[in-house]
Amino acid sequence: RMICLDMIAKLVGFLLIER
């Protein structure tokens, strides 16, 4: 579960940075 959250957080951060 923690790993999944970490992956989601990384994806969200990447999208925010890209934007």
PyMOL commands that place a pseudoatom at each C-alpha (Angstrom):
pseudoatom trace, name=CA, resn=ARG, resi=1, chain=A, elem=C, hetatm=0, pos=[0.000, 0.000, 0.000]
pseudoatom trace, name=CA, resn=MET, resi=2, chain=A, elem=C, hetatm=0, pos=[2.733, 2.478, 0.927]
pseudoatom trace, name=CA, resn=ILE, resi=3, chain=A, elem=C, hetatm=0, pos=[4.552, 1.749, -2.336]
pseudoatom trace, name=CA, resn=CYS, resi=4, chain=A, elem=C, hetatm=0, pos=[1.372, 2.458, -4.322]
pseudoatom trace, name=CA, resn=LEU, resi=5, chain=A, elem=C, hetatm=0, pos=[0.894, 5.789, -2.543]
pseudoatom trace, name=CA, resn=ASP, resi=6, chain=A, elem=C, hetatm=0, pos=[4.524, 6.684, -3.191]
pseudoatom trace, name=CA, resn=MET, resi=7, chain=A, elem=C, hetatm=0, pos=[4.124, 5.932, -6.893]
pseudoatom trace, name=CA, resn=ILE, resi=8, chain=A, elem=C, hetatm=0, pos=[0.931, 8.001, -7.102]
pseudoatom trace, name=CA, resn=ALA, resi=9, chain=A, elem=C, hetatm=0, pos=[2.581, 10.905, -5.266]
pseudoatom trace, name=CA, resn=LYS, resi=10, chain=A, elem=C, hetatm=0, pos=[5.527, 10.766, -7.673]
pseudoatom trace, name=CA, resn=LEU, resi=11, chain=A, elem=C, hetatm=0, pos=[3.180, 10.741, -10.664]
pseudoatom trace, name=CA, resn=VAL, resi=12, chain=A, elem=C, hetatm=0, pos=[1.174, 13.683, -9.332]
pseudoatom trace, name=CA, resn=GLY, resi=13, chain=A, elem=C, hetatm=0, pos=[4.352, 15.645, -8.601]
pseudoatom trace, name=CA, resn=PHE, resi=14, chain=A, elem=C, hetatm=0, pos=[5.658, 14.945, -12.091]
pseudoatom trace, name=CA, resn=LEU, resi=15, chain=A, elem=C, hetatm=0, pos=[2.421, 16.129, -13.677]
pseudoatom trace, name=CA, resn=LEU, resi=16, chain=A, elem=C, hetatm=0, pos=[2.409, 19.293, -11.527]
pseudoatom trace, name=CA, resn=ILE, resi=17, chain=A, elem=C, hetatm=0, pos=[6.025, 20.047, -12.440]
pseudoatom trace, name=CA, resn=GLU, resi=18, chain=A, elem=C, hetatm=0, pos=[5.348, 19.402, -16.121]
pseudoatom trace, name=CA, resn=ARG, resi=19, chain=A, elem=C, hetatm=0, pos=[2.420, 21.827, -15.985]
for i in range(1, 19): cmd.bond("trace and resi %d" % i, "trace and resi %d" % (i + 1))
show_as sticks, trace
zoom trace
